[in-house]
Amino acid sequence: RELAAYTAEVLGILEETSPDRIVLIQCDTAVRRVEDLRPGEGFDSIEVEGRGGTKFQPAFDWIAANLPQAAAIVYATDLAAADEPVDPGIPTIWLTPTRGRSTGFGEVVTLDLA
């Protein structure tokens, strides 16, 4: 249910902003999968890799090394992690079903799973 909510929210953001591309990074305690999506390409059937424990910083490190000029980061998470990430200096939106948690930077958008 969470994955469907995340997907719907990201698709809404894509419709509103029309980016040239979106890079989908799957990360739990390490980056597990990276997909480069272009306009018109859907991601209706995301194959989830990893899961379990979470560290935020590996995804931000990957972005710093590979996409330092990214316009924005959208991070789908329950906000429970074993680390506190360093602000990457890129606008960040945290999509989460969890209310009342923050990350120290970025905008938290709470998903309604009801």
MMTF fields as JSON, N, C-alpha, C and O atoms, coordinates in Angstrom:
{
  "mmtfVersion": "1.0.0",
  "mmtfProducer": "UNKNOWN",
  "numBonds": 455,
  "numAtoms": 456,
  "numGroups": 114,
  "numChains": 1,
  "numModels": 1,
  "chainsPerModel": [1],
  "groupsPerChain": [114],
  "chainIdList": ["A"],
  "bondAtomList": [4, 2, 8, 6, 12, 10, 16, 14, 20, 18, 24, 22, 28, 26, 32, 30, 36, 34, 40, 38, 44, 42, 48, 46, 52, 50, 56, 54, 60, 58, 64, 62, 68, 66, 72, 70, 76, 74, 80, 78, 84, 82, 88, 86, 92, 90, 96, 94, 100, 98, 104, 102, 108, 106, 112, 110, 116, 114, 120, 118, 124, 122, 128, 126, 132, 130, 136, 134, 140, 138, 144, 142, 148, 146, 152, 150, 156, 154, 160, 158, 164, 162, 168, 166, 172, 170, 176, 174, 180, 178, 184, 182, 188, 186, 192, 190, 196, 194, 200, 198, 204, 202, 208, 206, 212, 210, 216, 214, 220, 218, 224, 222, 228, 226, 232, 230, 236, 234, 240, 238, 244, 242, 248, 246, 252, 250, 256, 254, 260, 258, 264, 262, 268, 266, 272, 270, 276, 274, 280, 278, 284, 282, 288, 286, 292, 290, 296, 294, 300, 298, 304, 302, 308, 306, 312, 310, 316, 314, 320, 318, 324, 322, 328, 326, 332, 330, 336, 334, 340, 338, 344, 342, 348, 346, 352, 350, 356, 354, 360, 358, 364, 362, 368, 366, 372, 370, 376, 374, 380, 378, 384, 382, 388, 386, 392, 390, 396, 394, 400, 398, 404, 402, 408, 406, 412, 410, 416, 414, 420, 418, 424, 422, 428, 426, 432, 430, 436, 434, 440, 438, 444, 442, 448, 446, 452, 450],
  "bondOrderList": [1, 1, 1, 1, 1, 1, 1, 1, 1, 1, 1, 1, 1, 1, 1, 1, 1, 1, 1, 1, 1, 1, 1, 1, 1, 1, 1, 1, 1, 1, 1, 1, 1, 1, 1, 1, 1, 1, 1, 1, 1, 1, 1, 1, 1, 1, 1, 1, 1, 1, 1, 1, 1, 1, 1, 1, 1, 1, 1, 1, 1, 1, 1, 1, 1, 1, 1, 1, 1, 1, 1, 1, 1, 1, 1, 1, 1, 1, 1, 1, 1, 1, 1, 1, 1, 1, 1, 1, 1, 1, 1, 1, 1, 1, 1, 1, 1, 1, 1, 1, 1, 1, 1, 1, 1, 1, 1, 1, 1, 1, 1, 1, 1],
  "groupList": [{"groupName": "ARG", "atomNameList": ["N", "CA", "C", "O"], "elementList": ["N", "C", "C", "O"], "formalChargeList": [0, 0, 0, 0], "bondAtomList": [1, 0, 2, 1, 3, 2], "bondOrderList": [1, 1, 2], "singleLetterCode": "R", "chemCompType": "L-PEPTIDE LINKING"}, {"groupName": "GLU", "atomNameList": ["N", "CA", "C", "O"], "elementList": ["N", "C", "C", "O"], "formalChargeList": [0, 0, 0, 0], "bondAtomList": [1, 0, 2, 1, 3, 2], "bondOrderList": [1, 1, 2], "singleLetterCode": "E", "chemCompType": "L-PEPTIDE LINKING"}, {"groupName": "LEU", "atomNameList": ["N", "CA", "C", "O"], "elementList": ["N", "C", "C", "O"], "formalChargeList": [0, 0, 0, 0], "bondAtomList": [1, 0, 2, 1, 3, 2], "bondOrderList": [1, 1, 2], "singleLetterCode": "L", "chemCompType": "L-PEPTIDE LINKING"}, {"groupName": "ALA", "atomNameList": ["N", "CA", "C", "O"], "elementList": ["N", "C", "C", "O"], "formalChargeList": [0, 0, 0, 0], "bondAtomList": [1, 0, 2, 1, 3, 2], "bondOrderList": [1, 1, 2], "singleLetterCode": "A", "chemCompType": "L-PEPTIDE LINKING"}, {"groupName": "TYR", "atomNameList": ["N", "CA", "C", "O"], "elementList": ["N", "C", "C", "O"], "formalChargeList": [0, 0, 0, 0], "bondAtomList": [1, 0, 2, 1, 3, 2], "bondOrderList": [1, 1, 2], "singleLetterCode": "Y", "chemCompType": "L-PEPTIDE LINKING"}, {"groupName": "THR", "atomNameList": ["N", "CA", "C", "O"], "elementList": ["N", "C", "C", "O"], "formalChargeList": [0, 0, 0, 0], "bondAtomList": [1, 0, 2, 1, 3, 2], "bondOrderList": [1, 1, 2], "singleLetterCode": "T", "chemCompType": "L-PEPTIDE LINKING"}, {"groupName": "VAL", "atomNameList": ["N", "CA", "C", "O"], "elementList": ["N", "C", "C", "O"], "formalChargeList": [0, 0, 0, 0], "bondAtomList": [1, 0, 2, 1, 3, 2], "bondOrderList": [1, 1, 2], "singleLetterCode": "V", "chemCompType": "L-PEPTIDE LINKING"}, {"groupName": "GLY", "atomNameList": ["N", "CA", "C", "O"], "elementList": ["N", "C", "C", "O"], "formalChargeList": [0, 0, 0, 0], "bondAtomList": [1, 0, 2, 1, 3, 2], "bondOrderList": [1, 1, 2], "singleLetterCode": "G", "chemCompType": "PEPTIDE LINKING"}, {"groupName": "ILE", "atomNameList": ["N", "CA", "C", "O"], "elementList": ["N", "C", "C", "O"], "formalChargeList": [0, 0, 0, 0], "bondAtomList": [1, 0, 2, 1, 3, 2], "bondOrderList": [1, 1, 2], "singleLetterCode": "I", "chemCompType": "L-PEPTIDE LINKING"}, {"groupName": "SER", "atomNameList": ["N", "CA", "C", "O"], "elementList": ["N", "C", "C", "O"], "formalChargeList": [0, 0, 0, 0], "bondAtomList": [1, 0, 2, 1, 3, 2], "bondOrderList": [1, 1, 2], "singleLetterCode": "S", "chemCompType": "L-PEPTIDE LINKING"}, {"groupName": "PRO", "atomNameList": ["N", "CA", "C", "O"], "elementList": ["N", "C", "C", "O"], "formalChargeList": [0, 0, 0, 0], "bondAtomList": [1, 0, 2, 1, 3, 2], "bondOrderList": [1, 1, 2], "singleLetterCode": "P", "chemCompType": "L-PEPTIDE LINKING"}, {"groupName": "ASP", "atomNameList": ["N", "CA", "C", "O"], "elementList": ["N", "C", "C", "O"], "formalChargeList": [0, 0, 0, 0], "bondAtomList": [1, 0, 2, 1, 3, 2], "bondOrderList": [1, 1, 2], "singleLetterCode": "D", "chemCompType": "L-PEPTIDE LINKING"}, {"groupName": "GLN", "atomNameList": ["N", "CA", "C", "O"], "elementList": ["N", "C", "C", "O"], "formalChargeList": [0, 0, 0, 0], "bondAtomList": [1, 0, 2, 1, 3, 2], "bondOrderList": [1, 1, 2], "singleLetterCode": "Q", "chemCompType": "L-PEPTIDE LINKING"}, {"groupName": "CYS", "atomNameList": ["N", "CA", "C", "O"], "elementList": ["N", "C", "C", "O"], "formalChargeList": [0, 0, 0, 0], "bondAtomList": [1, 0, 2, 1, 3, 2], "bondOrderList": [1, 1, 2], "singleLetterCode": "C", "chemCompType": "L-PEPTIDE LINKING"}, {"groupName": "PHE", "atomNameList": ["N", "CA", "C", "O"], "elementList": ["N", "C", "C", "O"], "formalChargeList": [0, 0, 0, 0], "bondAtomList": [1, 0, 2, 1, 3, 2], "bondOrderList": [1, 1, 2], "singleLetterCode": "F", "chemCompType": "L-PEPTIDE LINKING"}, {"groupName": "LYS", "atomNameList": ["N", "CA", "C", "O"], "elementList": ["N", "C", "C", "O"], "formalChargeList": [0, 0, 0, 0], "bondAtomList": [1, 0, 2, 1, 3, 2], "bondOrderList": [1, 1, 2], "singleLetterCode": "K", "chemCompType": "L-PEPTIDE LINKING"}, {"groupName": "TRP", "atomNameList": ["N", "CA", "C", "O"], "elementList": ["N", "C", "C", "O"], "formalChargeList": [0, 0, 0, 0], "bondAtomList": [1, 0, 2, 1, 3, 2], "bondOrderList": [1, 1, 2], "singleLetterCode": "W", "chemCompType": "L-PEPTIDE LINKING"}, {"groupName": "ASN", "atomNameList": ["N", "CA", "C", "O"], "elementList": ["N", "C", "C", "O"], "formalChargeList": [0, 0, 0, 0], "bondAtomList": [1, 0, 2, 1, 3, 2], "bondOrderList": [1, 1, 2], "singleLetterCode": "N", "chemCompType": "L-PEPTIDE LINKING"}],
  "groupTypeList": [0, 1, 2, 3, 3, 4, 5, 3, 1, 6, 2, 7, 8, 2, 1, 1, 5, 9, 10, 11, 0, 8, 6, 2, 8, 12, 13, 11, 5, 3, 6, 0, 0, 6, 1, 11, 2, 0, 10, 7, 1, 7, 14, 11, 9, 8, 1, 6, 1, 7, 0, 7, 7, 5, 15, 14, 12, 10, 3, 14, 11, 16, 8, 3, 3, 17, 2, 10, 12, 3, 3, 3, 8, 6, 4, 3, 5, 11, 2, 3, 3, 3, 11, 1, 10, 6, 11, 10, 7, 8, 10, 5, 8, 16, 2, 5, 10, 5, 0, 7, 0, 9, 5, 7, 14, 7, 1, 6, 6, 5, 2, 11, 2, 3],
  "groupIdList": [1, 2, 3, 4, 5, 6, 7, 8, 9, 10, 11, 12, 13, 14, 15, 16, 17, 18, 19, 20, 21, 22, 23, 24, 25, 26, 27, 28, 29, 30, 31, 32, 33, 34, 35, 36, 37, 38, 39, 40, 41, 42, 43, 44, 45, 46, 47, 48, 49, 50, 51, 52, 53, 54, 55, 56, 57, 58, 59, 60, 61, 62, 63, 64, 65, 66, 67, 68, 69, 70, 71, 72, 73, 74, 75, 76, 77, 78, 79, 80, 81, 82, 83, 84, 85, 86, 87, 88, 89, 90, 91, 92, 93, 94, 95, 96, 97, 98, 99, 100, 101, 102, 103, 104, 105, 106, 107, 108, 109, 110, 111, 112, 113, 114],
  "secStructList": [7, 2, 2, 2, 2, 2, 2, 2, 2, 2, 2, 2, 2, 2, 2, 2, 2, 7, 7, 1, 7, 3, 3, 3, 3, 3, 3, 1, 1, 1, 3, 3, 3, 3, 3, 3, 3, 7, 6, 6, 7, 7, 7, 1, 1, 7, 7, 7, 7, 7, 7, 1, 1, 7, 7, 1, 2, 2, 2, 2, 2, 2, 2, 2, 2, 2, 7, 6, 6, 7, 1, 7, 3, 3, 3, 3, 7, 7, 1, 7, 7, 1, 1, 7, 7, 7, 7, 7, 1, 1, 7, 3, 3, 3, 3, 3, 1, 7, 1, 1, 7, 7, 7, 1, 1, 1, 3, 3, 3, 3, 7, 7, 7, 7],
  "xCoordList": [0.822, 0.0, 0.863, 0.557, 1.943, 2.837, 3.472, 3.561, 3.917, 4.56, 3.598, 4.006, 2.335, 1.342, 1.14, 1.0, 1.124, 0.967, 2.178, 2.029, 3.377, 4.593, 4.57, 4.859, 4.221, 4.193, 3.205, 3.524, 2.01, 0.998, 1.482, 1.278, 2.115, 2.611, 3.719, 3.728, 4.64, 5.726, 5.171, 5.621, 4.206, 3.593, 2.924, 2.985, 2.284, 1.678, 2.72, 2.512, 3.84, 4.931, 5.455, 5.72, 5.604, 6.097, 5.15, 5.595, 3.84, 2.864, 2.933, 2.795, 3.144, 3.187, 4.479, 4.463, 5.59, 6.89, 7.508, 8.358, 7.12, 7.643, 9.171, 9.715, 9.867, 11.335, 11.825, 11.102, 13.063, 13.671, 13.924, 13.884, 14.182, 14.429, 14.222, 14.219, 14.052, 13.995, 14.888, 14.846, 15.681, 16.544, 15.965, 15.909, 15.539, 14.944, 16.047, 16.637, 16.315, 17.374, 16.722, 15.982, 16.992, 16.502, 17.651, 18.735, 17.378, 18.43, 17.844, 16.806, 18.502, 18.164, 19.39, 19.484, 20.313, 21.564, 22.651, 23.728, 22.354, 23.25, 22.39, 21.236, 22.93, 22.21, 22.126, 23.147, 20.905, 20.674, 20.371, 20.708, 19.733, 19.325, 19.148, 18.657, 19.551, 19.386, 18.753, 19.248, 17.653, 16.977, 16.851, 16.48, 17.158, 17.065, 15.792, 15.704, 14.812, 13.534, 13.42, 13.84, 12.855, 12.668, 11.172, 10.35, 10.811, 9.389, 8.697, 9.247, 7.497, 6.728, 6.997, 6.235, 8.067, 8.357, 7.691, 7.881, 6.93, 6.287, 7.109, 8.099, 6.683, 7.292, 6.181, 6.19, 5.215, 4.066, 4.464, 3.804, 5.532, 5.915, 7.334, 8.27, 7.477, 8.778, 9.123, 8.349, 10.287, 10.783, 11.611, 12.668, 11.133, 11.807, 12.958, 12.792, 14.127, 15.302, 15.717, 15.616, 16.174, 16.589, 15.407, 14.578, 15.314, 14.319, 14.91, 15.928, 14.254, 14.784, 15.368, 14.712, 16.587, 17.242, 17.432, 17.518, 17.497, 17.623, 18.748, 18.912, 19.51, 20.453, 20.18, 20.128, 20.008, 19.728, 20.968, 20.89, 22.109, 23.29, 23.795, 24.264, 23.729, 24.228, 23.555, 24.22, 22.265, 21.584, 22.084, 22.319, 22.247, 22.746, 24.191, 24.568, 24.997, 26.374, 26.383, 27.186, 25.481, 25.391, 25.012, 25.594, 24.044, 23.616, 24.769, 24.998, 25.495, 26.625, 27.685, 28.278, 27.921, 28.945, 28.484, 29.289, 27.18, 26.691, 25.757, 25.657, 25.077, 24.107, 24.22, 23.223, 25.396, 25.559, 24.715, 24.491, 24.245, 23.417, 21.929, 21.143, 21.53, 20.116, 19.274, 19.671, 18.11, 17.22, 16.506, 16.22, 16.214, 15.491, 15.66, 16.014, 15.399, 15.414, 14.062, 13.596, 13.435, 12.211, 12.564, 12.899, 12.49, 12.912, 11.677, 11.067, 11.298, 10.159, 10.656, 11.512, 10.121, 10.648, 9.656, 8.741, 9.836, 9.05, 9.762, 9.275, 10.901, 11.724, 12.4, 12.933, 12.385, 13.106, 14.438, 14.469, 15.533, 16.845, 17.9, 17.729, 18.994, 20.109, 21.11, 22.132, 20.826, 21.743, 20.968, 19.757, 21.684, 21.119, 21.882, 23.08, 21.204, 21.914, 22.373, 21.824, 23.393, 23.907, 23.117, 22.913, 22.676, 21.934, 22.776, 23.897, 22.243, 23.02, 23.058, 23.757, 22.315, 22.266, 21.39, 21.474, 20.562, 19.614, 18.227, 18.038, 17.239, 15.893, 15.443, 15.516, 14.979, 14.616, 13.199, 12.821, 12.417, 11.067, 11.093, 11.52, 10.637, 10.545, 9.09, 8.234, 8.787, 7.442, 7.354, 8.143, 6.401, 6.324, 4.9, 4.119, 4.551, 3.264, 3.349, 2.34, 4.537, 4.786, 4.618, 5.262, 3.763, 3.54, 4.464, 4.804, 4.861, 5.576, 7.073, 7.72, 7.644, 9.102, 9.665, 8.987, 10.899, 11.56, 12.979, 13.445, 13.652, 14.987, 16.05, 17.239, 15.658, 16.623, 16.766, 17.297, 16.306, 16.315, 15.248, 14.765, 14.898, 13.908, 12.49, 12.255, 11.551, 10.124, 9.544, 9.732, 8.844, 8.209, 6.775, 6.003, 6.417, 5.061, 4.502, 5.012, 3.456, 2.867, 1.825, 0.887, 1.995, 1.055, -0.108, 0.077, -1.296, -2.481, -2.723, -3.094, -2.518, -2.686, -4.076, -4.354, -4.947, -6.296, -7.175, -8.337],
  "yCoordList": [-1.195, 0.0, 1.256, 2.225, 1.237, 2.396, 2.625, 3.764, 1.549, 1.691, 2.32, 3.169, 1.915, 2.499, 3.981, 4.782, 4.352, 5.763, 6.577, 7.686, 6.034, 6.727, 6.929, 8.016, 5.867, 5.931, 6.982, 7.768, 7.006, 7.993, 9.416, 10.301, 9.638, 10.977, 11.405, 12.545, 10.515, 10.847, 11.104, 12.03, 10.307, 10.545, 11.915, 12.601, 12.32, 13.649, 14.748, 15.741, 14.57, 15.55, 15.622, 16.711, 14.482, 14.455, 15.183, 15.913, 14.988, 15.668, 17.177, 17.925, 17.629, 19.062, 19.719, 20.878, 19.004, 19.631, 19.287, 20.036, 18.205, 17.76, 17.794, 18.501, 17.048, 17.044, 16.324, 15.528, 16.618, 15.931, 14.466, 13.613, 14.185, 12.808, 12.701, 13.695, 11.472, 11.176, 9.964, 8.996, 10.03, 8.906, 8.284, 8.923, 7.047, 6.319, 5.514, 4.616, 5.848, 5.183, 4.373, 4.919, 3.078, 2.252, 2.041, 1.586, 2.386, 2.351, 1.883, 2.383, 0.933, 0.605, 1.002, 2.157, 0.103, 0.497, 0.816, 1.297, 0.544, 0.85, 1.056, 0.629, 1.694, 1.844, 0.464, -0.185, 0.022, -1.323, -1.313, -2.258, -0.24, -0.201, 1.248, 2.068, 1.564, 2.901, 2.748, 1.993, 3.472, 3.448, 4.872, 5.777, 5.069, 6.373, 6.38, 5.66, 7.184, 7.237, 8.542, 9.597, 8.463, 9.625, 9.904, 9.039, 11.105, 11.412, 10.34, 9.854, 9.986, 8.971, 7.559, 6.645, 7.367, 6.047, 5.949, 6.818, 4.919, 4.748, 3.867, 3.261, 3.81, 2.853, 2.221, 2.226, 1.669, 1.02, -0.248, -0.636, -0.891, -2.158, -2.064, -2.638, -1.349, -1.217, -2.528, -3.045, -3.053, -4.22, -3.713, -3.112, -3.952, -3.443, -4.363, -5.577, -3.764, -4.518, -4.033, -2.845, -4.939, -4.577, -4.567, -5.476, -3.573, -3.356, -3.808, -4.499, -3.405, -3.721, -2.48, -1.438, -2.562, -1.418, -0.281, -0.5, 0.936, 2.105, 3.017, 3.297, 3.465, 4.566, 5.537, 5.137, 6.805, 7.808, 8.226, 8.452, 8.333, 8.951, 8.272, 8.978, 6.929, 6.336, 6.89, 7.073, 7.154, 7.724, 9.134, 9.492, 9.938, 11.302, 11.294, 12.144, 10.349, 10.226, 9.868, 10.4, 8.958, 8.572, 9.781, 10.011, 10.548, 11.742, 12.738, 13.291, 12.974, 13.909, 13.479, 14.321, 12.178, 11.669, 11.611, 11.775, 11.378, 11.118, 12.178, 12.322, 12.915, 13.925, 15.199, 15.648, 15.784, 16.946, 18.154, 19.044, 18.198, 19.315, 18.971, 19.645, 17.939, 17.563, 18.757, 19.522, 18.909, 20.026, 19.798, 20.751, 18.537, 18.219, 16.745, 15.935, 16.418, 15.039, 14.767, 15.545, 13.665, 13.2, 11.865, 10.911, 11.793, 10.6, 9.981, 10.59, 8.772, 8.053, 7.166, 6.307, 7.374, 6.697, 6.753, 7.578, 5.877, 5.98, 6.872, 7.046, 7.431, 8.328, 7.636, 8.307, 6.312, 5.577, 5.144, 4.345, 5.668, 5.352, 5.276, 5.803, 4.609, 4.434, 5.577, 5.561, 6.568, 7.696, 8.998, 8.996, 10.092, 11.407, 11.961, 12.227, 12.141, 12.564, 14.015, 14.836, 14.294, 15.648, 16.328, 15.744, 17.549, 18.313, 18.398, 18.906, 17.899, 17.895, 19.242, 19.392, 20.213, 21.501, 21.472, 22.37, 20.464, 20.302, 20.254, 19.557, 20.986, 20.921, 19.466, 18.683, 19.118, 17.733, 17.67, 18.436, 16.741, 16.454, 15.044, 14.106, 14.899, 13.595, 13.148, 13.769, 12.077, 11.514, 10.427, 9.482, 10.553, 9.59, 9.407, 10.358, 8.204, 8.0, 8.297, 8.245, 8.605, 8.793, 10.252, 11.13, 10.509, 11.884, 12.201, 11.326, 13.462, 13.929, 13.725, 14.018, 13.234, 13.086, 14.123, 14.557, 14.509, 15.427, 14.934, 13.997, 15.571, 15.134, 16.197, 15.911, 17.402, 18.481, 19.345, 20.453, 18.868, 19.678, 19.143, 18.021, 19.945, 19.546, 19.734, 20.149, 19.419, 19.525, 18.13, 17.271, 17.898, 16.608, 16.666, 17.536, 15.741, 15.625, 14.308, 13.236, 14.394, 13.199, 12.607, 13.29, 11.338, 10.626, 10.11, 9.634, 10.205, 9.662, 8.267, 8.121, 7.254, 5.871, 5.321, 4.159, 6.14, 5.661, 5.533, 5.144],
  "zCoordList": [0.0, 0.0, 0.0, -0.694, 0.78, 0.803, -0.558, -1.016, -1.212, -2.511, -3.519, -4.312, -3.498, -4.405, -4.11, -5.034, -2.832, -2.456, -2.892, -3.404, -2.692, -3.129, -4.646, -5.145, -5.363, -6.82, -7.3, -8.191, -6.721, -7.112, -6.854, -7.685, -5.722, -5.385, -6.342, -6.805, -6.639, -7.565, -8.965, -9.64, -9.411, -10.719, -10.76, -11.78, -9.657, -9.577, -9.69, -10.388, -9.004, -9.087, -10.519, -11.028, -11.163, -12.541, -13.483, -14.368, -13.299, -14.146, -13.964, -14.932, -12.738, -12.454, -12.923, -13.336, -12.867, -13.124, -14.476, -14.956, -15.092, -16.388, -16.482, -17.33, -15.632, -15.7, -16.956, -17.554, -17.343, -18.488, -18.177, -19.064, -16.913, -16.494, -14.992, -14.265, -14.558, -13.13, -12.904, -13.663, -11.87, -11.522, -10.259, -9.208, -10.372, -9.257, -8.579, -9.18, -7.323, -6.562, -5.451, -4.633, -5.42, -4.324, -3.347, -3.713, -2.092, -1.082, 0.241, 0.675, 0.88, 2.27, 3.099, 3.516, 3.348, 4.005, 2.98, 3.333, 1.704, 0.586, -0.658, -0.687, -1.667, -2.928, -3.575, -3.802, -3.87, -4.413, -5.903, -6.617, -6.373, -7.776, -8.192, -7.416, -9.428, -9.984, -11.364, -12.201, -11.594, -12.888, -13.403, -12.656, -14.668, -15.308, -16.152, -17.146, -15.764, -16.462, -17.241, -16.766, -18.426, -19.295, -19.446, -19.142, -19.914, -20.1, -20.936, -21.923, -20.531, -21.231, -20.757, -21.07, -20.007, -19.454, -18.094, -17.243, -17.888, -16.6, -15.69, -16.101, -14.463, -13.548, -12.729, -11.498, -13.478, -12.857, -12.115, -11.152, -12.553, -11.938, -11.381, -11.937, -10.301, -9.665, -8.975, -8.169, -9.3, -8.584, -7.417, -7.612, -6.212, -5.022, -4.652, -4.534, -4.471, -4.043, -2.668, -2.362, -1.858, -0.511, 0.43, 0.393, 1.258, 2.31, 3.631, 3.686, 4.664, 5.986, 6.608, 6.635, 7.112, 7.733, 6.75, 5.541, 7.273, 6.406, 6.862, 8.05, 5.892, 6.076, 4.934, 3.771, 5.266, 4.244, 3.466, 2.258, 4.137, 3.537, 2.267, 1.374, 2.127, 0.884, -0.378, -1.397, -0.321, -1.496, -1.776, -2.93, -0.724, -0.915, -1.416, -2.222, -0.948, -1.44, -2.924, -3.691, -3.328, -4.738, -5.579, -6.639, -5.112, -5.845, -5.96, -7.036, -4.872, -4.897, -5.91, -6.585, -6.017, -6.927, -8.38, -9.296, -8.591, -9.943, -10.513, -11.731, -9.652, -10.095, -9.265, -8.699, -9.18, -8.298, -8.697, -7.877, -9.945, -10.404, -10.399, -11.066, -9.664, -9.604, -9.17, -8.292, -9.794, -9.469, -8.147, -7.422, -7.826, -6.593, -6.267, -7.124, -5.004, -4.532, -3.891, -3.058, -4.277, -3.626, -2.994, -3.696, -1.665, -0.924, -0.283, 0.596, -0.712, -0.154, 0.981, 0.771, 2.184, 3.369, 4.514, 4.512, 5.492, 6.722, 7.744, 8.86, 7.369, 8.194, 9.375, 10.258, 9.402, 10.442, 9.84, 8.904, 10.374, 9.807, 10.895, 11.994, 10.561, 11.494, 11.405, 12.091, 10.567, 10.431, 10.264, 10.045, 10.371, 10.097, 8.911, 9.015, 7.78, 6.58, 6.649, 7.384, 5.86, 5.721, 4.606, 3.541, 4.846, 3.842, 2.569, 2.603, 1.435, 0.201, -0.519, -1.522, -0.016, -0.693, -1.933, -2.771, -2.057, -3.161, -2.527, -1.53, -3.087, -2.511, -2.361, -3.308, -1.165, -0.853, -0.315, 0.571, -0.865, -0.38, 0.182, -0.491, 1.416, 2.068, 2.007, 2.638, 1.258, 1.209, 2.262, 2.251, 3.17, 4.27, 4.768, 4.765, 5.193, 5.847, 7.346, 8.05, 7.825, 9.255, 9.639, 9.064, 10.6, 11.063, 12.236, 13.033, 12.325, 13.497, 13.507, 14.512, 12.425, 12.361, 11.399, 10.468, 11.634, 10.713, 10.468, 11.117, 9.533, 9.149, 9.349, 9.203, 9.675, 9.838, 8.602, 8.687, 7.454, 6.233, 5.282, 5.436, 4.322, 3.331, 3.83, 4.965, 2.949, 3.253, 3.422, 2.561, 4.521, 4.771, 4.261, 4.666, 3.372, 2.85, 3.37, 3.042, 4.178, 4.781, 3.844, 3.432, 3.513, 2.655, 3.48, 4.6, 2.93, 3.585, 3.023, 1.859, 3.835, 3.383, 3.663, 3.365, 4.23, 4.577, 3.364, 3.481]
}
